[in-house]
Amino acid sequence: MAGNPETAPGSSLMRKRKKRFTSKDLAGLAFSAPLLIGVLSFAIYPMIAALILSFKSSSGSLTGTWVGFTNYQRVLDDSLFWQALGNTLYMGFFTVILGVSLSFILATCIYNVPNTRWRNFFKGVYFLPNVVSMVAAAILFQLIFHPGSAGILNYVLGWVGIEPIGWFTNPDISRFSIVLMTLWGMLGYNTIIFLAALTSVPSDLYEAAEIDGANWLKKWFYITIPYLRSIILFMVIITTINSMKRFTDVWLIGGTAGNPSGSLMTVVLYIYRNAFYSNQMGIATAASYLLFVFILVLTVIMLKLNKKNQFD
């Protein structure tokens, strides 16, 4: 015969669980309130306000005229937007491929250095560019990639009879020059992440592979890479997102016009021009949300492909 719910042994516990807040809960909320207020004020509210602005003809105020999807249509009909997207994808592709692969190879080499002091030395040397500001890096690479024979790289290439190259002045080369500048700054950070991941690979797997006669290359391909697959995917996604948001380096080198000949115009630079030079906040926010959707789709595709390969 069923007992009375009110007198059941667990009824007091259920009543306690129904109580919404305790003094500890209130204390926790009080401590987390500054963070929550900051997130709401500087993340959630700007996103909602930008979404509203994308449907209005406005110079920055939320009181602009409602125009529906007109701003999105104007952005999609603008050839400069597609040029910016193409430049962003071009630079992003090489940044991801070279940045992730080179940093992983570099991390593997440093990890296999037997001497701990030398290993720490190489960690510091390769991470050092990551602490240099982008402004300082841009000034440095303008000296290295100077288009004339006075440029450091062109001067060295002149020793083997190669004519001076317009690294930042030739539209066909400028985008890849930006990629090289980006790699210099990002390799150190990626390398440190991969070095931390390499320590998680069980040594037993390598020992078993050595017993089976596997050399270092086979161990790298069949043990290290598969075991760190999730970390590699994480770095690919993070690098892709950062590459799609490229702004500071191209703005410092090519200005707001993305010179030479618009080859350094990126989507974020396009948004910046419309927002702060043309004073068309509606178009700028519409382009921002188009970029957001594009990055989201790319991320979902990479996750789906990774999940499919895992099952295969």
C-alpha positions, 0 to 999 in steps of 0.5 A: 500500500502506497505511503503518504507522500507527505510522510515519505522519507524523501519528502523533506529532501524534495521540499528542500530541493523545491526551495529556490534560493539559499544564502549560499546561492545569493552569495554566489550570485553576488560574486558573479553579478559583475561578470554577468553585468559585463557580459550583458552590457558588452556582449549580449546587448551589442549583439542584439543592438547590431541585429536591430541596426542591420534592418535599419537605415541608420548612422548609428542610432537605433531610431533609424528607418526600418528597411528590412533586408535592404541592407543585406541585399545591398551588401550582397550586391556590392562587388567590393564585399565579394572581393573582400570575402575572396581576399579573406578566404585566400589569406585565411586558407594559407594561414590555416594550412601553413600555421597549423601544420608548421606549428605542429611540426615545430612542436614535434621537433622541440618536444623531441629535443632531449636536453630540457634547457634547450627545449625551454630555450626554443619554447621561449624563442618561438613564443617571443613574437607572440608578445610583440604588438601588431603595430611593431610587427607591421613596422618590422615587416615593412622594413623587411619587405620594403619593395626596393633594394633597400629592403632586407629580404630584397637585399638578400635575394639580390645576392643570388640575382633576383630582382627586387619584389614588391612584397606589399606593393604588388597586388599579386603578392601582397596577400601572401606577404600578409600571411607570412607576417601573420605566421611569424606572430602566430607560430609560437602560440600554436606551438605551445598549445601543441607542445602541451598536447604532445605530453598527453600521448602515452609513451606506451604506444610509442614503445609498442610501435618500436617493438613492432619495428616502426620508425619515427615517421610512422609513429608520428603519422599513425600514433601522434597525429591520430591521438591529437586529432581533436586538438588539431581540429580545435586549432584549425577552427580557432585559426579559421575564426581568427583569420576570417576576422583579419583586420589589424595587419591589413589596415596597418599595411594597406590602409582603409582602402586595402591597397594595393588595388584592394588586394588587402581588403578584408570583410572586417575592413569592409565593415570598418569602412562602412561604419566609420568612414561612410557612416552607414551603420546599417550596412556595416552591421548587416555585413557583420552578421553575414560574416558571423553566419559564414564563420558559423557555417564553416565551423559546423562543416568542419565539425561534421566532417571530423565526426564523419571521419571518426565513424569511418 
